[in-house]
């Protein structure tokens, strides 16, 4: 057990150090901060303008909700670029052979990688959250703290689910470009499943709606801590890890 | 300790390994020798737990690779054909990472990493990023990662590929040092590698082990003749007359040109293997007034044994990696040993030159 933990920590550290040494991570961070902060400011401006036109609006509350809802697109845009190289790079450097012949399970490798890339996302989100707090701390009337916390939990869960699926795609792809394209395709399909459900009618509509990442993310951004939403995200995370471990095991025998 | 029994590997319709059996004991360096595509890498990958075998068993330090893969992985150091390196890590950082993966405790790790760095002559490069290293240094980092956790078994897939001659010597010496208390198995298609490094050899071709034995035994399997090469100064007639008089001399061949202008000439004398004629040859020739400048016994070259064993097995229409016509008889050959065409063999100097060299 201690060995497994040590292994996960080893992979985690290696990946995280790799991100901080790569210029790509800094470029991604810059783009993310620029877009996130712009989104936040533009939401405030939008709602302020609406209030100015005479409507009774709680500007900070509505701005925060819209911002959290809008973060869906940003997370979907940025996450695949973080996950694309997780396994594709290992394959490129032929280091899967090192991992496969070390006393470490595929699960531990996948989990270590996911934790590392998720931690990177966490560090990306910290300045954005500080920015939000600076704006919202003096808000009148004060914002509902629950929305802030549950909404951000939603962002982290959504990011982890997309990263986990991206990890799986990366374990299948031979190069990073292919991995990022396939990840975009996969999360787009998962996001738009509900459209297919609407077309096919019941019971597909209900099933696909429950599987939709968007629906459950929106629930959380409204400040509703729904257990089924959390379970769905966790399921996607575990599924991604499981499929990654299986694919590494399976494709090891076919790719040399 | 490596024990391989009846190992077979089938990829779809291709049989990569067929009933391979061999073993290597602690303190022993086993060379897995064979042409490219013979099944060396497949064998090593199975031993390292990277690939499962279709049939058969392979035990490392008593643990079966399929049944107890984690126990095996802790006890092996494995250098694949292409060293598995992370280009953005420093040498030291990478070895620390591998040490953690292999389960080295935080207390032992710095010491082990420094030991591996010192063993592989990487002290100057330990803070360098791996992508800035030359191929030779990368290969050494590859070896360092295989030994950093001090495993009892080391598996090296073509460890000297891409190294310059100086580095090759260093790596060979390193392997010999490591083998003092470990089992080492290395694959190569370069013959001197086996000759200079290994205690035992398993010759593998088309997925089958065609010979496995201590190197000395393998050479002794071909005792059909014994050759001496002599550098003499004197009349050819006198020399030939003396040679005719020595019973046990089967034939001889002049290696120098025919003209008599050159006072010194070389001759290769083929004797019956049971007759230890070195002393008599030297005595009789010198007694007859011929100056003997150099004399050496030519052992049977591993190259010839290898060619014989591997070419016998070739199916008639398959692509032959080495030219079988090159395995010509030593006596009639115009060159001292057969020289296959593969450029990597150019350096393959026949290293089996004998031990009773005379230089009066």
HADDOCK unambig.tbl for C-alpha pairs under 7 A between the chains (distance, minus, plus):
assign (segid A and resid 3 and name CA) (segid B and resid 103 and name CA) 6.27 0.50 0.50
assign (segid A and resid 6 and name CA) (segid B and resid 100 and name CA) 6.92 0.50 0.50
assign (segid A and resid 7 and name CA) (segid B and resid 100 and name CA) 6.62 0.50 0.50
assign (segid A and resid 7 and name CA) (segid B and resid 101 and name CA) 5.40 0.50 0.50
assign (segid A and resid 10 and name CA) (segid B and resid 97 and name CA) 6.28 0.50 0.50
assign (segid A and resid 10 and name CA) (segid B and resid 100 and name CA) 5.99 0.50 0.50
assign (segid A and resid 10 and name CA) (segid B and resid 101 and name CA) 6.44 0.50 0.50
assign (segid A and resid 18 and name CA) (segid B and resid 88 and name CA) 6.93 0.50 0.50
assign (segid A and resid 93 and name CA) (segid B and resid 84 and name CA) 6.35 0.50 0.50
assign (segid A and resid 93 and name CA) (segid B and resid 85 and name CA) 6.47 0.50 0.50
assign (segid A and resid 93 and name CA) (segid B and resid 86 and name CA) 6.71 0.50 0.50
assign (segid A and resid 94 and name CA) (segid B and resid 84 and name CA) 5.30 0.50 0.50
assign (segid A and resid 95 and name CA) (segid B and resid 84 and name CA) 4.41 0.50 0.50
assign (segid A and resid 95 and name CA) (segid B and resid 85 and name CA) 6.22 0.50 0.50
assign (segid A and resid 97 and name CA) (segid B and resid 50 and name CA) 6.92 0.50 0.50
assign (segid A and resid 97 and name CA) (segid B and resid 84 and name CA) 6.99 0.50 0.50
assign (segid A and resid 98 and name CA) (segid B and resid 84 and name CA) 6.05 0.50 0.50
assign (segid A and resid 100 and name CA) (segid B and resid 50 and name CA) 5.99 0.50 0.50
assign (segid A and resid 101 and name CA) (segid B and resid 48 and name CA) 5.97 0.50 0.50
assign (segid A and resid 101 and name CA) (segid B and resid 49 and name CA) 5.99 0.50 0.50
assign (segid A and resid 101 and name CA) (segid B and resid 50 and name CA) 5.87 0.50 0.50
assign (segid A and resid 101 and name CA) (segid B and resid 73 and name CA) 5.71 0.50 0.50
assign (segid A and resid 102 and name CA) (segid B and resid 73 and name CA) 5.26 0.50 0.50
assign (segid A and resid 102 and name CA) (segid B and resid 74 and name CA) 6.78 0.50 0.50
assign (segid A and resid 102 and name CA) (segid B and resid 101 and name CA) 6.41 0.50 0.50
assign (segid A and resid 102 and name CA) (segid B and resid 102 and name CA) 5.86 0.50 0.50
assign (segid A and resid 103 and name CA) (segid B and resid 70 and name CA) 5.04 0.50 0.50
assign (segid A and resid 103 and name CA) (segid B and resid 73 and name CA) 5.12 0.50 0.50
assign (segid A and resid 103 and name CA) (segid B and resid 74 and name CA) 5.68 0.50 0.50
assign (segid A and resid 103 and name CA) (segid B and resid 101 and name CA) 6.86 0.50 0.50
assign (segid A and resid 103 and name CA) (segid B and resid 102 and name CA) 5.98 0.50 0.50
assign (segid A and resid 104 and name CA) (segid B and resid 101 and name CA) 6.90 0.50 0.50
assign (segid A and resid 253 and name CA) (segid B and resid 51 and name CA) 6.40 0.50 0.50
